[in-house]
């Protein structure tokens, strides 16, 4: 879609305010977890995002635990981690591949090697309070692109360096099956490949979870809404 503009911290918080209001009216469970993901790069709007997280975790305001708020960054630079590390929340990194060449293909904006970016995350985590040294690596698995056993072993070795370099680090790998958006090249991986990928990580001693896909039956999953809108506008 491209960048149209950045939200102010008030606009970010308004989503939470009205989300909770709707939940109360509809008799739905309260919103207790917040993830900044899939709506633009947080470090491009760092001041507003950091202010919003501080208010979300303030006792007199939204009263969320810092461990229940997560910022997911693609990490445009190693310094991105330091900037977002000022936020009182969990840091997550959209990795997608440990191999430099493959990641460049999946994240064309990448200008740094994975080793450089990983060191930026390590340095930031080591400066954080022990309660905020939980971090997540997020991998969108795409059929025959990055869902193979070779990629799984590469990621396992890559992630173990973080665990070994940060005292008290709790690292979780989130495996996210690609949502079908009608792309000619990228397809959703088979569940067998996803499980096999997860097994490699777990056998290496890492925590690895497969994210449950929600909303794809209504074209409301991550990436589908903006793509569908863009296609409609081009017709």
Secondary structure as the mmCIF struct_conf table of DSSP 4:
data_model
#
loop_
_struct_conf.conf_type_id
_struct_conf.id
_struct_conf.beg_label_comp_id
_struct_conf.beg_label_asym_id
_struct_conf.beg_label_seq_id
_struct_conf.end_label_comp_id
_struct_conf.end_label_asym_id
_struct_conf.end_label_seq_id
HELX_LH_PP_P HELX_LH_PP_P1 UNK A 6 UNK A 8
HELX_RH_AL_P HELX_RH_AL_P1 UNK A 9 UNK A 26
TURN_TY1_P TURN_TY1_P1 UNK A 27 UNK A 27
HELX_LH_PP_P HELX_LH_PP_P2 UNK A 28 UNK A 31
STRN STRN1 UNK A 34 UNK A 36
BEND BEND1 UNK A 38 UNK A 40
HELX_RH_3T_P HELX_RH_3T_P1 UNK A 42 UNK A 45
HELX_RH_AL_P HELX_RH_AL_P2 UNK A 46 UNK A 56
TURN_TY1_P TURN_TY1_P2 UNK A 57 UNK A 57
TURN_TY1_P TURN_TY1_P3 UNK A 59 UNK A 62
HELX_RH_3T_P HELX_RH_3T_P2 UNK A 66 UNK A 68
STRN STRN2 UNK A 69 UNK A 73
BEND BEND2 UNK A 76 UNK A 77
HELX_RH_AL_P HELX_RH_AL_P3 UNK A 78 UNK A 84
TURN_TY1_P TURN_TY1_P4 UNK A 85 UNK A 86
BEND BEND3 UNK A 87 UNK A 89
STRN STRN3 UNK A 90 UNK A 94
BEND BEND4 UNK A 96 UNK A 96
BEND BEND5 UNK A 98 UNK A 99
HELX_RH_AL_P HELX_RH_AL_P4 UNK A 100 UNK A 106
BEND BEND6 UNK A 107 UNK A 107
TURN_TY1_P TURN_TY1_P5 UNK A 108 UNK A 109
BEND BEND7 UNK A 112 UNK A 112
HELX_RH_AL_P HELX_RH_AL_P5 UNK A 114 UNK A 127
BEND BEND8 UNK A 128 UNK A 128
HELX_RH_3T_P HELX_RH_3T_P3 UNK A 130 UNK A 132
STRN STRN4 UNK A 134 UNK A 141
STRN STRN5 UNK A 142 UNK A 142
TURN_TY1_P TURN_TY1_P6 UNK A 143 UNK A 146
BEND BEND9 UNK A 148 UNK A 148
HELX_RH_AL_P HELX_RH_AL_P6 UNK A 149 UNK A 165
BEND BEND10 UNK A 166 UNK A 166
TURN_TY1_P TURN_TY1_P7 UNK A 167 UNK A 168
STRN STRN6 UNK A 170 UNK A 177
HELX_LH_PP_P HELX_LH_PP_P3 UNK A 178 UNK A 180
BEND BEND11 UNK A 184 UNK A 185
STRN STRN7 UNK A 188 UNK A 188
HELX_LH_PP_P HELX_LH_PP_P4 UNK A 189 UNK A 190
HELX_RH_AL_P HELX_RH_AL_P7 UNK A 191 UNK A 203
TURN_TY1_P TURN_TY1_P8 UNK A 204 UNK A 205
STRN STRN8 UNK A 207 UNK A 210
HELX_LH_PP_P HELX_LH_PP_P5 UNK A 211 UNK A 213
BEND BEND12 UNK A 215 UNK A 215
HELX_RH_3T_P HELX_RH_3T_P4 UNK A 216 UNK A 218
TURN_TY1_P TURN_TY1_P9 UNK A 219 UNK A 219
BEND BEND13 UNK A 221 UNK A 221
TURN_TY1_P TURN_TY1_P10 UNK A 222 UNK A 223
HELX_RH_AL_P HELX_RH_AL_P8 UNK A 224 UNK A 234
#
